Amino acid sequence: MIIKVLEECEKDLISIEELRTFLRLDSDVFDENLKQFLKAGISEFQTRTNRILISNIYRIEFYNERVILAPFDTLINANFNAEFRTNLNILYCIGSGKMDVKLGYEELPQDIKLWLKNYVLTAFDGASMPKISNALVSRYKVAFF
């Protein structure tokens, strides 16, 4: 499966100021590091849960495979030979094709936001993620159909 962003949102999921406050940093010296840690955290969460966090319009291309993504908002354009359905804002597709869809959170749930902040904190401190992290990821994971 190939996912490309067609229209990128300018809105940050978590502002650098909010991360600085959470980490109790008074300076902007580490801002680039914080941005990179946040980007890594977003990627980690998306990979582990099949959820897209950043609200954008995406082009999804898939070839004889399953596609499971959430939160699904709108199907904009589609050209596929596949079984397609949605359930509780989750997109399920199996087969081949190409589609343009709007995915992601307009407003990030607070527990995911806290997970991302903790990810940045542990990356910044060089510590390991607590066990509660796995419980949250398991709760948001979209399972195969």
C-alpha positions in Angstrom: 0.0 0.0 0.0 1.2 3.5 -0.9 -0.1 6.5 0.9 0.6 10.0 -0.5 -0.6 13.3 1.0 -2.5 15.3 -1.6 -3.4 18.3 0.5 -1.4 19.0 3.5 -2.8 20.6 6.6 -0.9 23.5 8.2 -2.2 22.7 11.7 0.1 21.1 14.2 -1.2 18.2 16.3 0.8 19.6 19.3 2.5 22.9 19.3 6.1 23.3 20.2 5.1 25.7 23.0 2.8 23.0 24.4 5.7 20.4 24.2 8.1 22.9 25.9 5.6 23.5 28.7 5.1 19.7 29.2 8.8 19.1 29.3 9.4 22.2 31.4 11.8 23.8 29.0 12.3 27.5 29.1 14.3 27.9 25.9 13.8 27.2 22.3 17.2 25.6 21.9 15.7 22.1 21.5 12.8 23.0 19.3 14.2 21.1 16.2 14.8 18.0 18.4 11.2 18.2 19.8 9.8 18.5 16.2 11.8 15.4 15.2 10.7 13.4 18.3 7.1 14.4 17.7 7.3 13.3 14.0 8.8 10.0 15.1 6.0 9.6 17.7 3.3 10.2 15.2 4.9 7.7 12.8 5.2 5.1 15.6 1.6 5.5 16.7 0.3 5.4 13.1 2.3 2.3 12.3 1.2 0.4 15.4 -2.5 1.3 15.2 -3.4 1.7 11.4 -4.7 5.2 12.3 -3.8 8.4 10.5 -3.4 11.2 13.0 -2.9 14.2 10.8 -6.1 15.3 9.0 -5.3 15.5 5.3 -6.5 14.3 1.9 -4.6 11.2 1.0 -4.2 9.1 -2.2 -4.2 5.4 -1.3 -2.9 2.9 -3.9 -3.1 -0.8 -3.1 -2.5 -4.0 -5.1 -4.1 -7.3 -4.0 -3.9 -6.4 -0.3 -6.0 -5.3 2.7 -6.3 -1.6 3.5 -7.5 -0.7 7.0 -7.3 2.9 8.0 -9.0 5.2 10.5 -10.4 7.7 11.2 -12.1 7.7 7.8 -14.0 10.9 6.9 -14.8 11.2 3.2 -14.2 9.2 0.0 -13.4 11.8 -2.6 -12.5 9.8 -5.6 -12.1 6.1 -6.2 -11.1 3.7 -9.0 -10.7 0.1 -7.7 -11.7 -3.5 -8.0 -12.1 -4.2 -4.4 -14.5 -5.0 -1.5 -15.0 -1.6 0.2 -16.9 -0.8 3.4 -16.7 1.5 6.4 -17.7 0.9 10.0 -17.4 3.4 12.9 -15.1 5.7 10.9 -12.8 2.8 9.8 -12.1 2.2 6.2 -11.9 -1.5 5.1 -10.8 -2.4 1.6 -9.5 -5.6 0.1 -8.4 -5.9 -3.5 -6.6 -3.5 -5.8 -7.1 0.2 -6.8 -6.6 3.8 -6.1 -8.7 6.2 -4.0 -8.5 9.7 -2.6 -9.8 9.9 0.9 -9.9 12.3 3.8 -8.4 10.7 6.9 -7.2 11.9 10.3 -8.4 13.7 13.4 -9.6 17.3 13.3 -9.1 17.4 17.0 -6.7 14.8 18.5 -8.2 12.8 21.4 -6.6 13.8 24.7 -5.2 10.3 25.5 -3.4 10.2 22.1 -2.1 13.7 22.7 -0.7 12.7 26.1 0.8 9.5 24.5 2.6 11.7 22.0 3.8 14.1 24.7 5.2 11.2 26.7 6.8 9.7 23.6 8.6 13.1 23.1 9.5 13.2 26.8 11.0 9.7 26.8 12.9 10.3 23.6 14.2 13.5 25.0 15.3 11.8 28.2 16.5 8.6 26.5 14.2 6.5 28.7 11.8 3.6 27.7 8.1 4.0 27.3 5.9 2.8 30.2 3.6 -0.2 30.0 0.5 2.0 29.8 1.8 3.1 26.4 1.1 -0.5 25.1 -2.4 -0.5 26.6 -3.4 2.7 24.8 -1.9 1.6 21.5 -3.8 -1.7 21.8 -7.1 0.1 22.5 -6.7 2.3 19.4 -5.4 -0.5 17.1 -7.6 -1.2 14.1 -7.8 -5.0 13.6 -8.0 -6.9 10.4 -11.4 -8.0 9.1 
